[in-house]
Amino acid sequence: MINLSKIVYMAIVCYLPLNIAAAPLTGEDVKWLNRVTYGVDSASLGAYAAEGRAAYLNRQLQNTVDDRLPARVMEIVAQMRISVEPVKTSVITFQEENKRISKLPIEQHQQEKKILNQGLNQYLTESMQRLLLRAMYSPAQLKEQLTWFWFNHFNVTKEKGPGAKILIPDFEEHAIRPYVLGKFRDLVMATLRHPAMLVYLDNAQNAAKKINENYARELMELHTLGVDGGYAQKDVQELSRILTGVGVNWSDKQPKLNKKYASYYRHEGGFEFNPNRHDFGDKVFLGKKIAGDGFAEVEQVVDMLVRHPSTARFISTKLATYFVADVPPADLVADMSKTFLATEGDISATLRVMFGSKAFTDSLGRKAKDPLHYVVSALRFAYDGQAVANMQPAIHWLNELGEPLYAHPTPDGYGMTEKDWLSPQQLTQRFEIAKNIGGGKAKLIGSDVDPKTLTAPVLANPLYTQSIEPGLSEQTKSALKKTVSRSEWNTFLLSSPEFIYR
């Protein structure tokens, strides 16, 4: 097993942040950057000042945006098991090991099962490390936010059987990440074909004369049209029939096929469309007749769903809720929806309308950070491109704050509003996290570091002077002046309202 803490530390110590450009930035500039990124650091502030807002945004909105990490950090990600081992190999290895262990005597069975579970946990731990490293160090900050946003939208959970822990890293990397700034249809199709989704929402069990409606319902209610999107229970039933035969097969063996439908068979990686399990009868979906045509039926209805006005409105509302306001203005949603429809679901074009709106500018500094954004923004500011080798404390903090990675139990994903994340208990927990980061006692530079050697970071620095201090309220400034130590000063700053909101 890779010792990530030591390797990451050795890698990142060589990564120096860009110098903050001398060009003066306004308070609005900093708030804008805090919204578009996971929080300012010297590198993002310097790039913004050098490029200007328009050019910086253009680069962030490119689907081919350069998301390369610092070379040695990228090397660490490349060495992770989830990067080296194909997911198919991982799944088959797990299945064979599980089968072998099931035949062992009870005492040996328990011991071997524990070892197997530790291996499964490694997949998720590495995926969490990878997500946090990218959020911390990637220059493609908008892409990193959207990777989390869309994963949350097409949520799957690690609790759906032991195999989910193997599938989730691949789901994020190959079904979500490549499409977060592209066409929404590609994103829907990639998630629809991925075994993580098919297993999580039970479509792997969906077959003719043995219908399972779970995925069909969520595909409309949560992924495309929205709960008030204009569909009826009959549409759920018909979509379930259309989705029959869309399932999972990790073996290289092709099932014995009915000669009449053999040409309809599809198999790639773990995805399989098995025509033996498909209902080839005609259907009527959203008022349109769908002739029996195998997987082509699925592609046809996905086209219908992503081009539907309800989908444009639902997706635009959800994006605006995350980036603008808990209740986004109706005219902004209408403008975004219009662009979504006109561009056939171009996510980047839809976001461009949102970022260019008055509503977005007026909302700056007023949107509560969810736990992930809070933790990452605190780390980006406090360590500013320096070595953060041990992400385990951050993973633990997200658990404490109620937003553990890959663990939301239901397909609706985590909430995105202030009421979801700013309860009195949540604020108390954030204060404790601010104390850990601000006091420098969280072993972030390495899990095996002697706590006695750790000191509080110096947050009253040029980055603070340029990006944070000008936007502080008199109340916050007064509280900071009353502190009696660097650690306390840091804690107050990182738990201040100005740091809780973005």
Helices and strands as residue ranges (DSSP letters): H 4-12, H 27-36, H 42-51, H 53-61, H 71-79, H 81-84, H 87-102, H 106-137, H 141-153, H 164-170, I 171-176, G 177-179, H 184-192, H 195-200, G 203-205, H 214-218, I 219-223, H 233-242, E 246-248, G 262-264, E 266-268, E 271-273, G 275-277, E 283-285, E 288-290, H 295-306, H 309-323, H 330-342, H 347-355, H 358-363, H 371-383, H 392-400, H 418-421, H 424-439, G 451-453, H 462-463, I 464-468, G 469-471, H 474-481, H 486-494, H 497-500
